[in-house]
Amino acid sequence: MRNGEQDLRAGLKALQLELDDDRVGQLLDYLALIGKWTKVYNLTAVRDPAEMMTHHLLDSLAAVQPLLRHLQKAGLEEGASLLDVGSGAGLPGVVIAICCPSVQVTCVDTVAKKAAFIKQAALALKLPNLTGLHARVESITQPFDVICSRAFASLHDFTQWSVGALAPTGVWMAMKGKHPADEIVVLPATAKVFHVEQLVVPGLDAERCIIWMRPNTTELA
């Protein structure tokens, strides 16, 4: 059994996420790739392998089932597009690309080296559904079904900066720590929260949630 595989498989079981051996292997290869690049490019502040497993991999994997449920409800099981904003080392974008082969994932970051890492990950992990993009999210006009972020910016800035990339029936999926009541209060009039989903991350004793938002069409008219 590979380094970290036992913890990963236990985490997947706790999250009720069934992945075949190939995808488990890809997740472990991805974690190893982050570790390798971080030594040179400082992709992430977390460097301890055990901490990377919980704080990065399992934390991102906790969002997969909620995403799949949303796509099923929206009738997008076969071919959704997702934009991961301020993706950094590709969390959760690369994890979603591994777990959801039918989702076309674009990870955007303003830091060139981070976008280059995503492109390298797509090649190394053989993920045809993964794209790395070096750009400001405000410049993206291609419509996405889901725009996600993890520990990126305030909900206000996240929705304001990315609204031009959201499909008319698209949603925002913001991964947060504690329930950000103060951020929700100051959301722009063009966005509204329709669901707050609590997450439990195996091995991580910390609050996590997803804030699901959609455009407030009355304000966009």
Buried (B, 14 or more C-beta within 10 A) or exposed (E): EEEBBEBBBEBBEBBEBEBEEEBBBBBBBBBBBBBBBBEEBEBBEBEEEEEBBBBBBBBBBBBBBBBBEBBEEBEBEEEBBBBBBBBBBBBBBBBBBBBBEEBBBBBBBEBEEBBBBBBBBBEBBEBEBBBBBBEEBEEBEEBBBBBBBBEBBBBBBBBBBBBEBBBEEBBBBBBBEEEBEEBBEEBBEBBBBEEBBEBEBBBBEEEBBBBBBBBBEEEEE
